[in-house]
Amino acid sequence: MKSKSKTTQLLGKIENGTEVEAYEAAKVISNLQGAKILSSLNRILRIGKRAYAREAAAYALSWYRNLKAVESLLACATDSGEQDSVRGQALEGMAAHLACVSARSSSRQKAEKLMLRLLNSPFPTLRFWSCFGLGQLGCERAIPRLRKISARDTEICPGWWYVREEAEDALDWIAGKPGKDRIPVHLRN
């Protein structure tokens, strides 16, 4: 009974807590399993009232090894009416899920297609996380577009670094090399 109560409390903090509480609860709940948890996280991701609650739900789903989690993250990342930060977390989560999945998998093909399309987004957050995702997935067909972004994109992903730097890292990952250790722009001297 106590674990059920703890799960209910964690889900409540994701949905109705402060931003810090939502993220801390998402970190804990991402290690738990169960159909109720998955269903609740999917519901919060779809219809949660606060963007940070939806983003925290996407974070938790990023570590939840289940095809339904991938489907929810893909639906979120595809939703042009959703906040960029939430969609970006969904893109990151899809990359985490699909990095070890066959390149022939329909989920992976859909994710790559979306990420390739979002490389042209006017929003730096979506371009940044698409670069990340394509690099993590080792998507060789993204190389020409990633090269163009690495040479020309001058925007910063809020809280992170330049989109062009993420494209450089993605190119390294696709080539089988480690990316660079980056410091967020706001922390650079």
C-alpha positions in Angstrom: 0.0 0.0 0.0 2.9 2.4 0.8 4.4 2.0 -2.7 1.0 2.8 -4.3 0.7 5.8 -2.2 4.3 6.9 -3.0 3.5 6.5 -6.8 0.4 8.5 -6.4 2.3 11.2 -4.6 5.0 11.3 -7.3 2.5 11.5 -10.1 0.7 14.3 -8.2 4.0 16.3 -7.9 4.7 15.9 -11.6 1.2 17.2 -12.5 0.5 19.7 -9.8 3.8 20.5 -8.0 6.3 23.3 -8.5 8.7 23.0 -11.5 11.4 21.6 -9.2 9.1 19.1 -7.5 7.8 17.9 -11.0 11.4 17.2 -12.2 12.5 15.6 -9.0 9.4 13.4 -9.0 10.0 12.5 -12.7 13.6 11.4 -11.8 12.3 9.0 -9.2 9.3 7.7 -11.1 11.4 7.0 -14.2 12.8 4.0 -12.3 9.4 2.5 -11.4 7.3 0.3 -13.7 3.6 -0.4 -14.1 0.7 0.1 -16.5 -0.8 2.7 -14.2 2.4 4.8 -14.1 2.7 4.6 -17.9 -0.9 5.5 -18.4 -0.7 8.4 -16.0 2.6 9.8 -17.6 1.0 9.5 -21.0 -2.1 11.4 -19.8 0.1 14.2 -18.2 2.1 14.5 -21.4 -1.0 14.8 -23.5 -3.2 17.1 -21.4 -1.2 18.4 -18.4 -2.0 22.0 -17.6 1.6 23.2 -17.1 4.3 23.0 -19.8 6.9 22.0 -17.2 4.6 19.1 -16.0 4.3 17.9 -19.6 8.1 18.2 -20.0 8.7 16.3 -16.7 6.3 13.5 -17.9 8.3 13.4 -21.2 11.5 13.1 -19.2 10.1 10.2 -17.1 8.9 8.5 -20.3 12.3 8.9 -21.8 13.6 6.2 -19.4 10.5 4.0 -19.4 11.3 1.0 -21.6 8.0 0.5 -23.4 6.8 0.9 -27.0 3.8 2.9 -25.8 6.3 5.4 -24.2 8.0 5.8 -27.6 4.6 6.3 -29.3 3.6 9.0 -26.8 7.0 10.8 -27.2 6.6 10.7 -31.0 3.1 12.1 -30.9 4.3 14.9 -28.6 7.3 15.7 -30.7 5.1 15.9 -33.8 2.5 18.2 -32.2 3.3 21.7 -33.6 0.9 23.2 -31.0 3.1 21.9 -28.1 5.8 24.0 -26.4 9.2 23.7 -27.9 10.8 22.7 -24.6 8.3 19.8 -24.2 8.8 18.7 -27.8 12.6 18.9 -27.3 12.4 16.6 -24.3 10.3 14.2 -26.3 12.9 14.2 -29.1 15.7 13.5 -26.6 13.6 10.7 -25.1 13.0 9.1 -28.5 16.7 9.1 -29.2 17.3 7.3 -25.8 14.7 4.7 -26.6 15.6 4.1 -30.2 19.4 4.2 -30.2 19.7 0.4 -29.8 16.7 -0.4 -32.0 17.1 -1.7 -35.6 17.3 1.0 -38.2 14.5 -0.9 -40.0 12.1 -0.4 -37.1 9.1 1.6 -38.0 9.3 3.6 -34.8 12.9 4.5 -35.6 12.1 5.4 -39.2 9.3 7.7 -38.1 11.5 9.4 -35.5 14.3 9.9 -38.0 11.9 11.3 -40.5 10.5 13.8 -38.0 14.0 14.8 -36.8 15.2 15.4 -40.3 12.2 17.6 -40.9 12.7 19.5 -37.7 16.3 20.4 -38.7 14.5 23.1 -40.8 12.4 24.3 -37.9 12.5 28.1 -37.1 12.9 27.1 -33.4 16.5 26.5 -32.2 15.3 24.1 -29.5 13.8 21.8 -32.0 16.8 22.0 -34.3 19.2 21.3 -31.4 17.4 18.2 -30.1 16.9 16.9 -33.7 20.7 17.2 -34.2 21.2 15.3 -30.9 18.7 12.6 -31.8 20.0 12.1 -35.3 23.6 11.9 -33.9 22.5 9.4 -31.2 20.7 7.3 -33.9 23.8 7.4 -36.2 21.6 8.6 -39.0 24.0 8.9 -41.9 21.5 10.4 -44.3 21.5 13.5 -41.9 25.2 14.2 -42.6 24.8 16.8 -45.4 22.2 18.8 -43.4 24.1 18.5 -40.2 27.2 19.9 -42.0 25.2 22.8 -43.2 23.8 23.5 -39.7 27.3 23.2 -38.2 28.6 25.8 -40.7 25.7 28.3 -40.6 23.4 28.1 -37.6 24.2 30.9 -35.1 21.3 30.4 -32.6 21.6 29.1 -29.1 19.3 26.4 -27.6 18.2 28.0 -24.3 20.1 26.6 -21.4 22.5 24.7 -23.6 24.9 25.8 -26.4 24.9 26.7 -30.0 22.8 24.6 -32.4 25.9 24.4 -34.7 27.9 22.9 -31.8 25.3 20.2 -31.3 25.4 19.5 -35.1 29.2 19.1 -34.8 28.7 16.6 -32.0 26.1 14.7 -34.0 28.5 14.5 -36.9 31.2 13.1 -34.5 28.7 10.5 -33.1 27.7 9.4 -36.5 31.4 8.9 -37.4 31.9 6.8 -34.2 33.8 9.5 -32.3 32.9 11.1 -29.0 31.4 14.5 -29.0 33.0 17.4 -27.3 32.5 18.2 -23.6 30.4 21.4 -23.8 29.7 24.1 -21.3 26.3 25.9 -21.6 26.7 29.3 -23.2 25.4 31.1 -20.1 28.2 29.5 -18.0 31.1 30.3 -20.4 33.6 33.1 -19.6 
